[in-house]
Amino acid sequence: MSKGKQITFYEREKIETYLRMEKKKIWIAKRLNRDYSVIKREIKRNSGKISPYAAANAHYYAERRKKNTNKRKLEKWENKKLKEYVKKMIEKGWSPEQIDGRLKECPPDEIKKCRDKTISYESIYDYIYNGEGQYGGLYQKLRRKQYKRQRRFSRKQRHSLIKNRVSIHQREKIVDERKRIGDWETDSIVSPGINILSVQSERKSKLCRIHKCEDKTAIASEKALRDSIDSLPKNFWLTITRDNGSENALHCQTKIPSYFCDPYSSWQKGGVENLNGLIREYFPKKSNFDLISEKEVYLIQEKLNNRPRKSLNYLTPNEVIANELKKGALNS
């Protein structure tokens, strides 16, 4: 901690603890890498004749004494409710950008009464990495970024053995535009065990379906896919985009037009690949799906379906699908 910076709440808590341990002011100053005069003034200013030094009270009155306005928004005492909301959402797995968008589009009731109702995602990152949030370890709740992306077209093409395979290049152009509900991408996530996860992602709404499969056979994968199809009205399933894995060999059984990516071109179904990355936050690569229950998988599915998305104007996938169902009910 730089000696010239203002004392933080974290430091005040340390001062309170050290005073209770009967440590001398000069020892506390060295411990906190502060000038002795700064620590002496801090303790004198915030200690009464009867009442001892208390970090919470010291911080409260220090905030009120401040005249500058360049303080981080989440560290201002009048924004306590906003800070609590941000911390709660980060703990839930929301990204700072999602929190920012949700506050702008659909602020919760407890925030509507606050003086400051919004905060930029850059300010949230600043609070997490440079402000008081760094002492709470909030950075550990943020999503991991992909450490390295493989370049497109970096591998040689290979011939697929899947019968009646239809190339993605024959898929309707409207699918690329993401203007309608019903265009899905499917994939599998493997583990050290026998079980795998069958994953589907809808291109426009970002709705996902996740099922645990007993193995990676085509029979098990198609059964999981049919369970996903049965969970929604038939008009919500128009196309499916797949890769060239052997688990897709029975694609004709679904009776929904299926299109296959070029070999080694997973970026052609980027929606489900991104979803796989989100799922890996909950089930890292060494996770054994044999030890995970169907209920756990479902809870993760709905947690993802209830996250606001920037591409959806910060609505959640479930909210988008609910709106589509309402439209269908009104039109029928």
C-alpha positions as CSV (number, residue, x, y, z in Angstrom):
1,M,0.0,0.0,0.0
2,S,1.4,3.4,-1.0
3,K,2.1,5.7,2.0
4,G,0.5,8.6,0.3
5,K,-2.9,7.0,-0.3
6,Q,-5.9,7.5,1.9
7,I,-6.5,4.9,4.6
8,T,-8.9,2.1,3.5
9,F,-11.5,0.3,5.5
10,Y,-9.4,-2.8,5.3
11,E,-6.5,-0.9,7.0
12,R,-8.8,0.5,9.7
13,E,-9.9,-3.1,10.5
14,K,-6.3,-4.0,10.9
15,I,-5.6,-1.0,13.1
16,E,-8.5,-2.0,15.3
17,T,-7.2,-5.6,15.6
18,Y,-3.7,-4.5,16.4
19,L,-4.8,-2.0,19.0
20,R,-6.8,-4.8,20.7
21,M,-3.5,-6.8,20.6
22,E,-1.9,-3.9,22.4
23,K,0.5,-3.2,19.6
24,K,2.3,0.2,19.5
25,K,1.4,2.8,16.9
26,I,4.9,2.7,15.4
27,W,4.7,-1.1,15.0
28,I,1.3,-0.7,13.3
29,A,2.7,1.9,11.0
30,K,5.5,-0.4,9.9
31,R,3.1,-3.3,9.5
32,L,0.8,-1.3,7.2
33,N,3.7,0.5,5.5
34,R,2.4,3.8,6.6
35,D,4.0,6.9,8.2
36,Y,3.8,6.9,12.0
37,S,2.2,10.4,11.9
38,V,-0.6,9.1,9.7
39,I,-1.5,6.2,12.0
40,K,-1.2,8.4,15.1
41,R,-3.6,11.0,13.6
42,E,-6.0,8.3,12.5
43,I,-6.2,6.7,15.9
44,K,-6.4,10.1,17.8
45,R,-9.1,11.4,15.5
46,N,-11.4,8.4,15.8
47,S,-10.9,7.4,19.5
48,G,-12.9,8.9,22.3
49,K,-12.0,9.3,25.9
50,I,-14.2,6.3,26.8
51,S,-14.9,4.5,23.6
52,P,-11.9,2.7,21.9
53,Y,-11.0,2.9,18.2
54,A,-13.6,1.1,16.0
55,A,-12.9,0.6,12.3
56,A,-16.6,0.9,11.3
57,N,-17.1,4.2,13.1
58,A,-13.8,5.6,11.9
59,H,-14.6,4.7,8.3
60,Y,-18.1,6.2,8.5
61,Y,-16.9,9.5,9.8
62,A,-13.9,9.6,7.4
63,E,-16.3,9.2,4.5
64,R,-18.4,12.1,5.7
65,R,-15.4,14.3,6.2
66,K,-14.1,13.8,2.6
67,K,-14.6,16.8,0.3
68,N,-13.3,15.3,-2.9
69,T,-15.7,13.5,-5.3
70,N,-13.3,11.3,-7.1
71,K,-14.0,8.3,-4.9
72,R,-15.2,5.0,-6.4
73,K,-19.0,4.9,-6.5
74,L,-19.2,1.6,-4.7
75,E,-17.0,2.8,-1.9
76,K,-19.3,5.7,-1.0
77,W,-21.3,5.1,2.1
78,E,-24.5,6.4,0.5
79,N,-24.2,3.7,-2.2
80,K,-24.2,0.8,0.3
81,K,-27.3,-0.9,-1.2
82,L,-25.8,-0.6,-4.7
83,K,-22.6,-2.2,-3.5
84,E,-24.5,-5.0,-1.8
85,Y,-26.4,-5.7,-5.0
86,V,-23.3,-5.8,-7.2
87,K,-21.5,-8.1,-4.8
88,K,-24.6,-10.4,-4.6
89,M,-24.8,-10.6,-8.4
90,I,-21.1,-11.3,-8.8
91,E,-21.4,-14.1,-6.2
92,K,-24.2,-15.5,-8.4
93,G,-21.8,-15.7,-11.4
94,W,-23.0,-12.6,-13.3
95,S,-20.4,-10.6,-15.1
96,P,-19.9,-6.9,-14.5
97,E,-21.2,-6.1,-18.0
98,Q,-24.4,-8.1,-17.2
99,I,-24.9,-6.2,-13.9
100,D,-24.4,-2.9,-15.7
101,G,-26.9,-3.7,-18.4
102,R,-29.5,-5.1,-15.9
103,L,-29.3,-2.0,-13.7
104,K,-30.0,0.2,-16.8
105,E,-32.8,-1.9,-18.3
106,C,-34.5,-3.6,-15.3
107,P,-33.3,-2.1,-11.9
108,P,-34.6,-4.0,-8.9
109,D,-36.9,-2.2,-6.5
110,E,-34.3,-1.8,-3.7
111,I,-32.0,0.1,-6.2
112,K,-34.7,2.4,-7.6
113,K,-34.8,4.3,-4.3
114,C,-31.1,4.8,-4.2
115,R,-29.3,8.0,-5.2
116,D,-27.2,6.2,-7.8
117,K,-29.1,3.6,-9.6
118,T,-26.5,2.5,-12.2
119,I,-22.8,1.8,-12.5
120,S,-20.6,1.0,-15.5
121,Y,-19.0,-2.3,-15.8
122,E,-15.6,-0.6,-15.9
123,S,-16.3,0.9,-12.5
124,I,-17.2,-2.6,-11.2
125,Y,-13.9,-4.0,-12.5
126,D,-12.1,-1.1,-11.0
127,Y,-13.7,-1.8,-7.6
128,I,-12.9,-5.5,-7.8
129,Y,-9.2,-5.2,-8.8
130,N,-8.2,-1.8,-7.4
131,G,-10.8,-0.9,-4.7
132,E,-12.1,-2.4,-1.5
133,G,-13.5,-5.4,-3.5
134,Q,-10.0,-6.8,-4.0
135,Y,-9.9,-7.7,-0.3
136,G,-13.1,-9.8,-0.6
137,G,-11.6,-12.0,-3.4
138,L,-14.4,-11.0,-5.8
139,Y,-12.1,-11.6,-8.7
140,Q,-12.3,-15.3,-8.1
141,K,-16.0,-15.2,-9.0
142,L,-15.4,-13.7,-12.5
143,R,-15.5,-15.9,-15.5
144,R,-12.3,-17.3,-16.9
145,K,-11.3,-16.1,-20.3
146,Q,-10.1,-18.6,-22.9
147,Y,-6.4,-18.7,-22.5
148,K,-5.7,-19.4,-26.2
149,R,-7.9,-19.6,-29.2
150,Q,-7.0,-21.9,-32.1
151,R,-6.8,-20.1,-35.4
152,R,-9.4,-20.9,-38.0
153,F,-8.4,-23.1,-40.8
154,S,-5.3,-24.2,-39.0
155,R,-5.9,-27.9,-39.5
156,K,-6.3,-30.0,-42.6
157,Q,-9.8,-31.0,-43.6
158,R,-10.9,-34.7,-43.3
159,H,-13.7,-36.7,-44.8
160,S,-16.7,-37.4,-42.5
161,L,-18.1,-40.9,-42.2
162,I,-21.6,-39.7,-41.1
163,K,-24.3,-40.8,-43.6
164,N,-26.7,-38.4,-45.2
165,R,-24.6,-35.5,-43.9
166,V,-25.7,-32.1,-45.1
167,S,-23.0,-29.3,-45.0
168,I,-23.5,-26.1,-43.1
169,H,-22.9,-24.3,-46.3
170,Q,-26.4,-25.5,-47.5
171,R,-28.1,-24.1,-44.4
172,E,-30.6,-21.3,-44.9
173,K,-29.0,-17.8,-44.7
174,I,-31.7,-16.7,-42.3
175,V,-30.0,-18.9,-39.6
176,D,-26.9,-16.7,-39.7
177,E,-29.0,-13.6,-39.0
178,R,-30.3,-14.8,-35.6
179,K,-33.7,-13.2,-36.3
180,R,-35.9,-16.1,-35.4
181,I,-36.4,-18.6,-32.6
182,G,-35.7,-22.3,-33.5
183,D,-32.2,-22.6,-34.8
184,W,-30.1,-24.7,-32.4
185,E,-26.5,-25.9,-32.0
186,T,-25.6,-29.1,-30.2
187,D,-22.4,-30.4,-28.8
188,S,-21.0,-32.8,-26.1
189,I,-18.8,-32.2,-23.1
190,V,-16.7,-35.2,-22.0
191,S,-15.1,-36.0,-18.7
192,P,-12.6,-38.5,-17.2
193,G,-15.6,-40.7,-16.4
194,I,-18.0,-42.6,-18.7
195,N,-20.8,-40.1,-18.6
196,I,-20.9,-37.0,-20.8
197,L,-23.1,-33.9,-21.1
198,S,-25.2,-33.3,-24.1
199,V,-25.6,-29.5,-24.6
200,Q,-27.9,-27.5,-26.9
201,S,-28.0,-23.7,-27.4
202,E,-30.6,-21.7,-29.3
203,R,-28.9,-19.1,-31.5
204,K,-31.3,-16.1,-31.0
205,S,-32.5,-16.4,-27.4
206,K,-29.3,-18.1,-26.0
207,L,-31.6,-20.6,-24.3
208,C,-29.7,-23.8,-23.3
209,R,-30.6,-27.4,-22.6
210,I,-28.1,-29.7,-20.7
211,H,-28.6,-33.4,-20.2
212,K,-26.4,-36.1,-18.6
213,C,-25.7,-39.0,-20.9
214,E,-24.6,-42.5,-19.8
215,D,-22.0,-42.5,-22.6
216,K,-21.0,-40.9,-25.8
217,T,-22.8,-43.3,-28.1
218,A,-25.1,-42.0,-30.8
219,I,-28.1,-43.6,-29.1
220,A,-27.6,-41.8,-25.8
221,S,-26.9,-38.5,-27.5
222,E,-30.0,-38.6,-29.7
223,K,-32.1,-39.6,-26.6
224,A,-30.8,-36.5,-24.8
225,L,-31.5,-34.3,-27.8
226,R,-35.1,-35.6,-28.0
227,D,-35.6,-34.7,-24.4
228,S,-34.5,-31.2,-25.2
229,I,-36.9,-31.1,-28.2
230,D,-39.8,-32.3,-26.1
231,S,-39.2,-29.5,-23.5
232,L,-40.5,-26.9,-26.0
233,P,-43.2,-26.5,-28.6
234,K,-42.4,-28.0,-32.0
235,N,-42.2,-24.7,-33.8
236,F,-39.3,-23.8,-31.5
237,W,-37.1,-26.4,-33.3
238,L,-36.4,-25.5,-37.0
239,T,-32.8,-26.5,-37.5
240,I,-29.9,-28.1,-35.7
241,T,-26.2,-27.5,-36.3
242,R,-23.8,-30.3,-35.3
243,D,-20.2,-31.2,-35.5
244,N,-18.8,-34.4,-37.1
245,G,-18.5,-36.5,-33.9
246,S,-19.7,-40.1,-34.0
247,E,-22.4,-39.2,-31.5
248,N,-24.3,-37.5,-34.3
249,A,-24.5,-40.5,-36.5
250,L,-28.2,-41.0,-35.9
251,H,-29.1,-37.4,-36.8
252,C,-31.9,-38.5,-39.1
253,Q,-34.0,-39.8,-36.2
254,T,-34.9,-36.3,-34.9
255,K,-36.7,-35.4,-38.2
256,I,-35.4,-31.9,-37.8
257,P,-33.1,-30.6,-40.6
258,S,-29.5,-31.0,-39.4
259,Y,-26.4,-29.3,-40.8
260,F,-22.8,-30.2,-40.1
261,C,-19.8,-27.9,-39.6
262,D,-16.7,-28.4,-41.6
263,P,-14.2,-30.7,-39.9
264,Y,-12.1,-28.9,-37.2
265,S,-14.3,-25.8,-37.5
266,S,-16.0,-25.6,-34.2
267,W,-16.2,-21.8,-34.6
268,Q,-19.0,-22.4,-37.1
269,K,-21.3,-23.2,-34.1
270,G,-19.8,-20.5,-31.8
271,G,-23.0,-20.2,-29.6
272,V,-22.8,-23.7,-28.1
273,E,-19.0,-23.5,-27.9
274,N,-19.4,-20.3,-25.8
275,L,-22.0,-22.1,-23.7
276,N,-19.5,-25.0,-23.1
277,G,-17.1,-22.4,-21.6
278,L,-19.8,-21.2,-19.2
279,I,-20.6,-24.7,-18.1
280,R,-16.9,-25.4,-17.5
281,E,-17.0,-22.7,-14.9
282,Y,-19.2,-25.0,-12.8
283,F,-17.7,-28.3,-14.0
284,P,-14.0,-27.8,-14.7
285,K,-12.2,-30.1,-17.1
286,K,-11.2,-32.6,-14.4
287,S,-14.8,-33.0,-13.2
288,N,-16.1,-36.5,-13.4
289,F,-19.7,-36.4,-14.6
290,D,-20.3,-39.9,-13.2
291,L,-20.4,-38.2,-9.8
292,I,-22.8,-35.4,-10.8
293,S,-26.5,-35.9,-10.5
294,E,-29.2,-34.9,-13.0
295,K,-30.5,-32.3,-10.5
296,E,-27.1,-30.6,-10.3
297,V,-27.0,-30.4,-14.1
298,Y,-30.5,-29.0,-14.3
299,L,-29.7,-26.3,-11.7
300,I,-26.7,-25.2,-13.7
301,Q,-28.9,-25.1,-16.8
302,E,-31.4,-22.8,-15.2
303,K,-28.8,-20.6,-13.7
304,L,-27.4,-20.0,-17.2
305,N,-30.9,-19.5,-18.6
306,N,-31.6,-16.8,-15.9
307,R,-28.4,-14.7,-16.7
308,P,-29.0,-11.5,-18.5
309,R,-27.3,-11.2,-21.9
310,K,-26.0,-8.1,-23.6
311,S,-27.2,-9.4,-27.1
312,L,-30.7,-9.7,-25.6
313,N,-30.8,-6.1,-24.3
314,Y,-30.0,-7.6,-20.9
315,L,-33.0,-9.9,-20.8
316,T,-32.5,-13.5,-19.8
317,P,-33.0,-16.4,-22.2
318,N,-35.9,-17.6,-20.2
319,E,-37.5,-14.2,-20.4
320,V,-37.1,-14.1,-24.2
321,I,-38.7,-17.5,-24.6
322,A,-41.5,-16.5,-22.2
323,N,-42.2,-13.5,-24.4
324,E,-42.3,-15.6,-27.5
325,L,-44.7,-18.0,-25.9
326,K,-47.0,-15.1,-25.0
327,K,-46.9,-13.9,-28.6
328,G,-47.9,-17.3,-29.8
329,A,-50.8,-17.5,-27.3
330,L,-52.1,-14.1,-28.4
331,N,-51.9,-15.0,-32.1
332,S,-53.6,-18.3,-31.7
